[in-house]
Amino acid sequence: MSIASDTVYCFTAPQARELWRVYTERDMWKEKTDSASGVIAQRDTIILTQEKIIKSYERTIANDSIIRQQDAALYSAIEKKLKRQKLFTRGFQGSTILLLLLLLL
């Protein structure tokens, strides 16, 4: 409801009070609605942020698990290679000693 500036309205005191009450209640309701929707928007943002953090954390855990599996496979391969080298070196040392003994005889 818009009131033009050149229009004059006459209200009785009870009408004026009721009109004032309706307008103030409407404005208060609008403020409450705006602040409530702001709170809801904030809450939704917080929930979305929490969900993003949880998903990120889950991805991190999954990535850590994959990295641990890859590390375990890598360590296993390195360990096997080192064992082979040790066996080879021990065998090489043993054969060298036998060769030297044969030469001395």
Secondary structure, 3 states (H helix, E strand, C coil): CCCCCCCCCCCCHHHHHHHHHHHHHHHHHHHHHHHHHHHHHHHHHHHHHHHHHHHHHHHHHHHHHHHHHHHHHHHHHHHHHHHHHHHHHHHHHHHHHHHHHHHHC
